[in-house]
Structure formats: structure tokens, C-alpha cells
Amino acid sequence: MRKSITSLKGYHIEISNLKLNPLLMEIIHQKCFVKYWDEAYFSSLLNNQNYKIFIASDKNLFGFLIIQLAKDFAEVLTLAIDPKKRRLGIAYNLLKEAINWLALNNFSQLTLEVSVNNIPAQKLYQSLKFIEVGKRKNYYNLNGKLIDGLVYYKKI
């Protein structure tokens, strides 16, 4: 399914689980995270109805947001924007469109985890009225260094 949602500043956002290149998704994810997901993992998500993938693209994919759906709640699994396209509001718009879609489809909440060290991401989530509701001690293991994760919640 591919449905264009919004066109913004030379790019558009759409929901797409099909016709995405899982290798390209891996490459973008690798640019964003020390521990990145591989092509096989992205392939498994693309063919699963329990996930929605919101993409940002011009002629090429450069960002995506993956959420997992369960009953009336959802969880952000990953948000990846090519570093060359950051600080343009793309992550904000992906999240905003996902929140709008969740509201239209009668979801009640959206949760996510973020590293205590990722201040820009925390500011992004707070700008969208997410609230911090907990901390997961030693949630991330980055090259042997354990880092706490913050749990954020948004009522839809």
C-alpha cells in the first residue's frame, strides 16, 4: 500500500510497506545508529501488517518512521533520517503524520524509547507533546557502554 499523505518543501511523506528497498533502509539506518538493523530484518517488517512505515522521499527514500501496532496502541520502533537531510523538520513531519494517522484509525496512545544522551530527539518528542513516563536502566548497549533509555508517551 502506498498513499501520499503530505508534500512539503520538495519532499513528500507517505505510508508504504511495499516496494521499499530493504537494503536502502539498512544503509540509512546504519548512518543513524551504531547498532543498526539489517536488510533481512527490514524485509520481515515490510511484509507484516502489524507495522506501518511512514517514509520521506523526494525522488529517493531518505527517511522513515516504523511503528508497531497492537490493538489501540502503537510504539515507535525506529526513526531514521539520512544525516544529510537532518534539521529540516522531516522527523517532526513524519511523527506528525503518524500521529494523525493513528488518531484517524482510533488508536489511543503512542510510546517510544530514546537514549538519555539523545537530547535533540528528546526535544523533538517534547515538541510534539510526548511526556516522559519512565526510565529503562541500561537499556542500550553501545559498544559495551550501557546507557539508560527514557520512555515517552503520547495520548492520541
Residue pairs with C-beta under 8 A, 6 or more apart in sequence:
1 15
1 16
1 17
1 18
2 14
2 15
2 16
2 18
2 19
3 14
3 15
3 16
4 12
4 13
4 14
5 12
5 13
5 14
5 15
5 54
5 97
5 100
5 101
6 12
6 13
6 93
6 97
8 89
8 93
9 88
9 89
10 58
11 56
11 57
11 58
11 62
11 90
12 56
12 57
12 58
13 54
13 55
13 56
13 93
13 94
13 97
14 54
14 55
14 57
15 52
15 53
15 54
15 55
15 101
16 53
16 54
16 55
17 45
17 46
17 47
17 48
17 49
17 51
17 52
17 53
18 46
20 42
20 46
20 53
20 55
20 61
20 64
21 61
22 39
22 40
22 42
22 43
22 46
23 39
24 61
25 37
25 39
25 42
25 61
25 64
25 80
26 36
26 37
26 38
26 39
26 42
28 61
28 62
28 63
28 64
28 80
28 81
28 82
29 36
29 37
29 42
29 78
29 80
30 36
31 80
31 82
31 83
32 80
32 81
32 82
32 83
33 78
33 80
34 142
34 143
35 140
35 141
35 142
37 78
45 51
45 53
45 66
46 53
50 68
50 69
50 70
51 66
51 67
51 68
51 69
51 77
52 66
52 67
52 69
52 74
52 98
52 101
53 64
53 65
53 66
54 64
54 65
54 66
54 67
54 94
54 97
54 98
54 101
55 61
55 63
55 64
55 65
56 62
56 63
56 64
56 81
56 85
56 90
56 93
56 94
57 63
62 81
62 82
62 84
62 85
62 90
63 79
63 80
63 81
63 82
63 85
63 90
63 91
63 94
64 78
64 79
64 80
64 94
65 76
65 78
65 79
65 91
65 94
65 95
65 98
66 76
66 77
66 78
66 79
67 74
67 75
67 76
67 77
67 98
67 102
67 110
68 74
68 75
68 77
69 107
72 106
72 107
72 108
72 109
73 107
73 108
73 109
73 110
73 111
74 98
74 102
74 107
74 109
74 110
74 111
75 110
75 111
75 112
76 95
76 98
76 110
76 111
76 112
79 91
79 94
79 95
79 121
81 90
81 91
91 124
92 124
92 127
92 128
95 124
95 125
95 128
96 128
98 110
99 110
99 128
99 154
99 156
102 110
102 156
103 156
107 156
108 155
108 156
109 153
109 154
109 155
109 156
110 130
110 153
110 154
110 156
111 151
111 152
111 153
111 154
112 125
112 130
112 151
112 152
113 136
113 139
113 149
113 150
113 151
113 152
114 121
114 122
114 125
114 149
114 150
114 152
115 121
115 139
115 140
115 147
115 148
115 149
115 150
116 135
116 147
116 148
116 149
116 150
117 147
122 132
122 150
122 152
125 152
125 154
128 154
129 154
130 152
130 153
130 154
131 152
131 153
131 154
132 150
132 151
132 152
133 151
133 152
133 153
134 150
134 151
135 148
135 149
135 150
135 151
136 148
136 149
136 150
136 151
137 148
138 146
138 147
138 148
139 147
139 148
139 149
140 146
140 147
140 148
140 149
141 147
